[in-house]
Amino acid sequence: MKESAESLNFIEHIIEEDLANGFSQDKLRFRFPPEPNGYLHIGHAASICLNFGLGERYNAPVNLRFDDTNPSKEEQEFVDAIKQDISWLGFRWANECYASDYFQQLHDWAVKLIKEDKAYVDQQTSEQIASQKGTPTSPGTDSPFRNRPIAESLDLFDRMKNGEFPAGSYVLRAKIDMASTNMHMRDPILYRIINSHHHRTGNKWCIYPMYDWAHGESDYLEQVSHSLCTLEFKAHRELYDWYIDQIYNPKLLRPKQREFARRNLSYTVMSKRKLLELVQKNIVTGWNDPRMPTISGLRRRGYTPTSIRKFSDLAGIAKRDNVTDVSLLEFCIREDLNKSATRVMAVLNPVKLVITNYPEGQTETLHLENNPEEANSGTHEVPFSRELYIEREDFKEDGGKNFFRLSLGNEVRLKSAYIIKGESVVKDYAGNILEIHCTYDPDTRSGSGTEASERKVKGTLHWVSIGHAIKAEVREYDRLFLDEAPDAHEEKGFLEFINPNSLNVIKEAYLEPFLANATLNDKYQFQRLGYFTLDPDSKDGKLVFNKTVGLKDTWAKQNTQAPTQNQPKPQVQTQSQGQKSALNEIQQIGKKLTNLSGEKLETAMNSIREFAAEVTYEELEPLFDTAAKKVGTRIAAMLALGVLLKKGQTKNQAILDFIDSCKNDENEILRAEAEKLV
């Protein structure tokens, strides 16, 4: 048993309850089942950490199973990338499995269903089948082939398997209930024809199982005890159970499907389709572009496994979809790198500084502390000379009383070196500063123990010695989107919110020579600038560094206190700041409703009803005045109103007017939902 019930998430509560009711712990088995049709992203990390974390806590095996049922979208490249990402996060799977391992068994079970008159071959188009499915508010109608003779369906299914028909000409459907309130139960498709080469089975198969059919049966074959899925599969659970009912042997373990909320992140998109669009349109350089939310992109940017696992832990496991603030992810990497990154000096926007009273031709070796957060991190050598580079923005001729960096007549300390005083500048004909001339106090060397070395000045600047500096390219990354929810707008596509300044390339930055030996695994804090890591584009003679994250959250709202590096971020902040209000969630889902149909529409409508349980009438009423053209939001408001009325809300004039205005709307769903409330 776990040490504290209060510390358990709701999935762990389910498992603990099963164990308390007599389920043997040695039968616990979990799985992570990615489809190899793209790279894993930070949302998948939640599922990875959940499933493999449960395996670690309960000493239970966790399978890595690739649900490779659609060869037209799946590639070996994605399989390899997924395995690399999971290993990099520090997890190890018990067995590497593939849905394609079970293709023959799934086929044989499908034949069994046909023989039992629980499945039939349909030759309608996908459009015809979709039109017969009905809507979430009206039942479907039977296919004209629903009562096709068993022998005929068996023959057609065999010919489908043998490749006699083109793609789209036939499908195999389960015969369940076209009037079910759950649209997933309205004779779902079991198999379709796909004439594509499969990355593992080659051209052996011409028919491929649908995900719903392969998913539960694969869990059963692997004897997975708890099949943990994201929330959109909640409506699929009835079908999951029905499929297992058809082949279940009471002597074997029966998998249990339970759902948790997917991880959504602000200022990004999580849809694989949309991420692929970013790649295909060359908005990013690839799946591992450091601006992408993919695990490979985060790794390239400099994120660590520890930071991603910490983020998953702090964000938690929720029962309803929510949006986590990206600042929490950035907090986690700052906290990790603050403890582990080596401190170095680099100048990105250089201006020449000459110490006029420092001996010409002299170089001395100073020692820079590697990491003040780690007692035994040691030091490294850094050369100091008469001519240095400092950041151009660290100097103003007349800085005023609130400028604590270098200005004429004022003093600052050079990091781990001396106190200097601005004396004069050299400019070109246009008035641009070419050189800053200053003097230094030779008795103020840091760490020398002299009284002068203890003298306090208000500013400390980083620097590099010009004669010893190495050149490098530095890539500064920012958020890829300017909008918090770029794909949640009814009238605009997500690409309209691309941040045009998400990448700033500095071709000639100057770094201290210690960085000449940097490796891809090294993490650095460029003093006063942020955290950086070497990019794989680096080669001999040309170093490229990526900015992982700044030293502080420059996106934080002015009225929000961001956590400091030494202050742990409480989980309550994740929920109040990282998650949206129930009303906001209803609005965001509503904006997408008109772009959905069938089962996806049903799932979205059910989500709205769930969120409505937490909304007050006072919050909801302003949505009654939503413009008529924003049909999705009006449908969402009507669905939420239905929930409030069931909870006891009395009908007032505003409610009656809203219902009346929607009864005659052109949208069928809005009319139907309004009629229900008359």
N, C-alpha and C positions, 0 to 999 in steps of 0.2 A: 504493500500500500504506500501511497505517497505520504510525505511528511506533513503536509498542511493542506487541508481541503480548500482553504481560501486562495492558495497559490495555483490551483488547477484551472486550466481553461475548460470550456464546456466539452470539448472532445475528450479530454482526459477524464472528466466526470463520467462520461458515457462508458469509457473503458473500465474505470474503477467500479462503476455500478455493475457492469457485466462480471467482473472478477468477484465482487461481493455476492453475486447471485449464483456463483458456482462455476463460471467459465474458467477453464484451466489456463494459467498464465503461459504455459509452454505451447499453447495453441495460438497465441497471438502472432499474427503475421500481417505486415503492412506492405504497401507498394507505392512507388512513384511512377505514374504512367504517362509520360509525355508522348505527344505525337511528333515524329521527326519531320516537321514541315516548316521549321524555322529555328531560330536560336532562342534559348531560354532568356527570360527577362526577370526583373526584380519581383514581379508578381509571382512567377514560378518559384522564386526562392522561398516564399512563404510556405508553399506546399512541400518543397524539398525539406526545409527545416522542420516542418510539422511531422512529416512521415518518418524521416530518418531520426529526428529527435525522439519520437515515440519509441523507435527501435532501440535507441541507446538507453532510454529510461527503463524500459521493460525487458531489456536484453532479448529482444525479439528480432527475427530476420526481416529485412526489408528488401523486396525485389525491385530492380529497375526494369520496368517493362515498357517497351516501345510499342505503342498502339499504331502499328504501321498498316492501316487498312485502306489507305488512299495513295496508290503509287504515283498518281499524276502530280502530287504536291510534295512527295517525300524523297529525301536524298540521303546518301551515306554521309555526306558532309555534315548534315544536321545531327545524325546519330553520333558522330565523333565529337562534335562540339558539345553536345549535351553531356556526354560521358566526361569530357574534360572539365566542364563547369561544375558538375557534382563532385568530382574528385578534388578540384581546386577548393571547393567550399569545405572540404575535410570529411566528407562522408564516404562510406564504403557500402556497396550493395551486396546482398547475399547471393542473388542469382541475376544474371542478365537474361531477360526474357523478351520475347517478341510475340505480338498477336499473330504474326505470320507463322509462328511455331504451331499454332492451333488451327490453321486454315482447314486441314482435313477433318478434324473433329467438329469444327463449327459447321462445315458443309454437311457432315453426316447427321448432326442434330437438326439441321434445316430440313433435310430429307425426311427425318422422323416427324417433324411438324406437318409437312405436306401430307404424309401418310395418315396422320391423325386428323386431317381436315382443319388444321390450325394455321395453315399458310397456303397461299395460292400465287400463281404467276399472273401478273398484270401487264398489259401491253399498251396502256394509255401513256400519253406524254406526261412529263413532270408537271406541266401547267394544268392539265386536266385533273391529275391526282390532287394537286394543291387546291383547285377550285372545289373539289368534292370534300375537302377536309372540314369545311364549315369555318366558323369563327369561334372565338372564346365564348360568345354569347348565343351561338346557334349550332345545332348538331350537324354532323357531316352526312353525306349520302353514300350509299353503297356503290362500289365499283361494279360496272356491268360484268366484270370477270370474277367477282367475289365467289360465285358458286360454280366456278369452272370445275369440271370433273377432276378428281384426284390424279387419275392416271395421266390426264392431259398436262396437269401442272408438273408432275414428275418428269414427263418426257421433255417439256419445254425447259425445265430447270437444268436437266442434264445437257441439253443442247446449248443452253446459255454457258454452262461450264466448259463445254467443248469448243467454244468460240465460233458458233455458227451464226451469231447475230451481232449487228453493230451496237455500239454503245447507245444507251437511251431507248432501245427498242423494247426491252422487257425488264421487269424488276420482280423480285420475290417479296411479297408482303405477308406479314402476320395477320391472321384473321382474329380480331379481338372484338372491338365495339366501336362502331362509327358514331354512336350517340354518347360516348363517354364525355363527361365534363372535363376530362384530361385529354387534351388534343394529342398527346403523345401515344395514347392508347387507340387512336383511330386508325387502325390497320397500318402500323408503321412499316417502312421498307426494311427488309432484312438483307437483301443482296441487290447489287446493281452491276451492270457490265462496265468494265473499264479496260480498254485495250491499251494498257501502258506497261512498260517494263518496270518490274518491282525490284527495288535495290537488293533484296535478299532472295526472293523466289524466282527472279527472272521473268520468263514468259509462261510459267507453268499454269498460272491461273488467269482466267478472263473475267471471273466474277469475284467481287470483293465484299466482305461483310460490312454493314454499317457499324458505326462506332458503338451505338447502343447494344447491338447484338454481340459484338466482340468483347465489349467492356466487362459486363457482368459474368459472361461465361468464362472469360480468361481469369477473372478473380476466383471463380469457382474451381477451375482447373488447378490454380496455384494455391488453393485453400487459404486465400486471404481472409483474415477474420474481420477486419474493419476497412472498408473501401471508402476512403475519404475524398470527396469531390468538392469542387467549388459550387457556389450557391445556384448557378443556373441549371444544375442537374437535379435540383430538388424535385422539380416537376417530373423528372425522368425516373424517380425512385420506384414509382408504381410499375413502370415498364421493366425496370431492372429486376424487380421481384417476380414479375410475371414470367420473364424469360427463364429465370432460374427455376421457377416452379415446374417448368416443362421438362427439365432434365435432372431434377434434384434426387439424390440418393440419400435417404435419412441417415445412412451410416457415415456420411461425410459431413464436414463442416460447411455451414451455410454462411456465405459472406453477408455482412450488414453494411449497406451504404448509408453514410451520413455526410452532411454538407456543411461547409464553412464558407465565409465570405472571401471572395477573391481580393487580392491586394491591388488597389488602385492608387496611383501616385499623382499628386498635383503637378501641373506644368509638363505633362507628358502624355503619351498615348500608350496603351498596353495591348491593343489588338495586333496580332501577328500580321494580319492583312494590311493594316496601316503602317506598321513598321516596314513591311516589305515594300510598300509604296514609297516610303522615304528612301529606301535603298535603290529601287528601280529608277526613280526620278533624279537620282544623284544629289539629293538634298543633303545626304550624308555620304560618307565614303564607303560604307559597308555595314554589315551587322555589328561589327566591333568598333564602329566609330565611337569615340569617347563621349559623344553627346547622346548616344542611344541608351535606353534603360535596360539593354541586354546585359547579362552577367559578363559576357566577354567584353562589352564596351566599358562597363564599370571597372573590370580588371585592367584593361588597357589604360584607363584614365588614372588608375592608381588606388582604386578601392581595394580593401583587404577582405579576406574571408571572415575575419573577426568582426569587421564593421558591418558586413551584411547579415551575419548571424545575430549580432546584437540588435540591429534594426528590426529583424523579424521578431525577436523576443520582445522588444519594446512596443512595437506596433500591435502585437498580440493576435489572437485568433478570435474573430468576431462571427456573430450569427447572421449579420446583415451586411450587404455591400456598403462600403464607405470609402472615402478618399483620405489617404494619409498624406500629410504635408511633407513635401520633399525636404524641407528643412530638418526633419527628424533624421532622414538618411544622411544628410550633410553633417549633422551634429555627431552621428555615430562615427563617421570616418575622421572627423576632426579629433574626437576624443581618443581614438585609437592611434592616429599618427602623432598626436601630441606626446604620447608615451614612447613611441618607437622611432620616429623619423630623426635622421641626423641633421643637425643645424649646419647650414652652409650659407655662403654669401653669393649673390648673383645680382647683376644690375641689368635691368631690362630696357631702360630708356636713359642711356648714359650721357653725362656731361663731364668734361675733363676737369679735374681738380688738381692744382699744383700747390704743394707745400713749399713755399719759397725759401724757408729757413732750414729745410731738411737737406742733408748732404747729397749733392748730385752723385749718381752712380751707386749709392748705398742701398743695400737690401737687408732687411732683418726678418727673422722668422718669428712669427707670433703663434700662439696656440689658441685654437677655438674649441670651446667645449662642445662635444658631440650632441649631448642631450641633457639639459639640466633636470629633466624629469626622471632620469635614470642615473642612480648614484655611481655605477661602475661603467658608464658609457665611454669614458676616456676623452681624449682630445685629438685634434689633428692639426697639422702645421698649415699656416697660411702666410704667404710672403707679403711684406709691406715695403713700400718705396715712396719716392718723392712724388710720383705722378699716379693718380688714382682715377677711377671712375666712380661717380655717385649717381643716384637717380636725379634726373633733371627737375622733377617736382619737389625734391628735397631742398631746393635753393630758391630764395627770392632776394632780390637786392634789398628791398624794404619789406620785411615780413610782418611788421606790426607786432603788437603785444600778444596776439593770440597765435602766432606762428612759432612753433618750438623746434623748427629745423634750422638749417643754416641760412644766415643772412649777413649782410655786411655789418661789421661791428659786433656781432654776437658769436657766442661759442656753442659748440656741440661736441659730443664725443664720437669718435669713430669706433665702431664696435670692436672690442678686444684690443684697442690700440690707444690712441692719444686724443687729448682735447685739442681742437683746432678753432681758429677764429677767422671769420671772413674778412678779407682786406680789400679786394678789388676784383674787377671782372675784365675780360677781354671780349670785345664784340666784333661781329662782321659789319659790313656796310649797311645791312638791313636792320641792325640792332639786335641780332640774335647772339646770345651768349655762347662763346666758343670755349672759354676757360674761366674757371674761378680760381683766384689766387688767395691763399690763406697762409697763416703761420701756425705752428704747433708748439706746445709746451712740452719739451723733452722729459720733464719730470712727472708727467701724468700718465705714463704707460700703465695700462690696466694690469693689475696683479703684481705690480712691482713692489708694493708695500710702502711706497713713499707717502708722505702727507699729501702731496699734490695729487697723487693718483686717487685719493679718496674724495677729491673735490667734486661736488655735484653740479651738473648742468642739466638743463631741462630736456635736451634732445640727444638721441643716439642714432647714428646713421650706419647703414651697411655700405660696403665699398668693395672694390677689387683693385688690385695693382695692375696698371695698364700693361706693364712689361711682362707680366706673368699670366694674365687672364687668357682663358680659352673661349673661343666663340662657340655659340650653340644657337639652334633654332628653338624658340619657345612657343608653344601653342596654348593660348589661354582660352578655356572653354566656359561658356555660360549656358543657361537653360535654353533648350532648343525651341521652346514655345513661350510666347509672351502672356498667354492666357492660362489661368489656373486649370481650366477644363476645356482644352482646345477642341475636343470632339463632342461637346455637349450642346452645340448650337443648332437650332432648327434651320436657320437661313444662311449659315456659313459653313464651309468645309474646314476641317482641321488644319489644312495647309495654309489657310489665310492667316493663321496666327504664328507662323514661323518667325523666330527671332532673327533678324538679319545680322545681328552682332553676336551670334552664338559662338563664333570662332574668330579669334584675333591672333594672327601669326606674326611673331617677332622674328625676323630673319637673322638679326645679329644682336643677340644678347651676350653679355660678358660674365663669365663664371670664374670662380676661384679654381686653381688647377687641380685641387683635390677631386673634382668631379670628372676628371678625364678618365677615371677608372670605374665610373658608375656602371651598374648592371641593371637588367630589367627588374630584378627583385628588390632593388634598393629603393627606399623612400626617403625623401628629403624635405626639410622645411627651408625654403629660401627665406632668409631672415626678413621679417616684416612684409613679405609678399604672399605667402601661402605655401601649400604643400604641392610638391612636384615629383614626378617619376619619369624614368627614361621610356621613350616610345620605341616600339619594335622597328620603326623606320630608321632608327639610328644605324650608322655604319662608321667604319674607320674614317676618322677625319671630319665627320659631321654628326654631332650629337643633336638629338631632338628630345626635348622635355615637354611633358604634358602637365598642365596645371590640374591637380586633382580637385582642390577646393581652397577657398580663401581662408584666412585666419579667423574671419567672423562672417556672420550671415548678413551680407549687404542687401538682401531682399527682404529682411525682416521688417514688418510694419513698425512704424515709429512708436505706436502705443503698445507694442508687445515686447516683453522682456525676453530676450534670447538667453538660453542657459550658457554659463561660462564653461570653459574646458574642465574646470575642477568641480563643477556642480552637476551631479547626475540629473538627467532629465526625468521627472516623474511621469509615470504612465498616465496619470490623469490629464496631463497636458497633451498627450497623444490623442486622447479621446475628445477633449474640448477644442483643441486647435487643429488636430489632424483630421478629425472626422467632421463631416458636414451635418447640419441639423436635419431632422427628418423631413421638414418642409422643403429644404434645399434639395434633398435627394429626390423627393417627389417631382420637383420642377425639372431637375436634370434628366430624369428618366422620361418625363413627359415630352421634353423637347425632341426625343428620339423616336417616340411612338409611331409617328406617321411614316417612318422609314422601315418599320418592322411589319412582319406578317406571320401568320401561322403560330408555330410553337414559340418562336422568339417573342412575338407579341404577347402571347399568353403569359410567358414568364415575366415579362416587364410589367404587365398589369397586376400580376400577383405580388410583385415586389412593391408596387405603389400601395396596394392594400395593406401590406405589412407595415410600411413606414407610416401609413395613416393612423395606425393605432397610437402613435406618439404625438400626433398633431392636435392642437386645440382648434376649436371653431374660429376663434379670434385670429389665429394665424392663417387659416385657410381662406376666410371670406375675401380678402383682397384679390385672390386669384379668380373670383367670379367675374371680375372686370377685364380679364385678359382679352386682348384683341381677337376677333373672330377668326382671323387668318392663322393664329397660333393654335391650331386644332389640338395638337398633342398635349399642350399644357391644359387646355380646357377638359380634355378627356381625363387627364390625371386628377384635376380638381374634382371632377364628377365621381371618379372612383373613390377618392378620399372622402368625399361628402357621403357616399353610400356607407362607408365604414362608420363615420360619426353618427349618422342617423340610426344605425343598428345599435350603437352604444348608448342611445338615449337622447341625442340632440333633437330638440323640437324644431319643426319647420317654421321659419319666420318668413317675412316677405322677401328678403334678399335671396333666401334659398329657393322659394317658389319662383321668383323671377329668373334665377339662373337655370333652374330645371326647364322652365317654359321656353327660354331662349335656345336651349340645346335640343329640344324635342323636334324642332324643324330644321336642324342643321343638315348640311349636305353629307356629312360624314356618318356612315352607317353605325359605327361603333359608338360615337357620341350620342346619337339618337337612341340606340338600344339601352345604353347605360342610363340615360335620362328617363326613359320610359319605365325602367325598373323602380325609379324613385317617386313616380307619380302617386 
